[in-house]
Amino acid sequence: YQDVSREEVRTALFAGSTKSTPGASQINYRLLQWAWNICEDFIVALIRLCAAMGFHPTMWKTAIAFALRKPGKKDYGMPRAWRLIQLLECMGKILERI
């Protein structure tokens, strides 16, 4: 295990699109990026602790999932006629990038 740097956390956070939809917590990249200057120490400490312990919080792995019909398909009884969407927690994505 090597200590996670502030720059690694910042890079992972700002790599996320502000247009992506958040998971169940409704904490999106736009909010995290906006709050970075105020919450930087907390976010870095949290990511470092998770990385050091090899722990990925269950809440950050929980997804909201739903299926969308693909347009123009003849038979919606077929799995290929659907697009599966999963909304994941942004903090979990940041941890996974590191």
Secondary structure, 3 states (H helix, E strand, C coil): CCCCCHHHHHHHHHCCCCCCCCCCCCCCHHHHHHHHHHHHHHHHHHHHHHHHHCCCCHHHHCCEEEEEECCCCCCCCCHHHEEEEEECCHHHHHHHHC
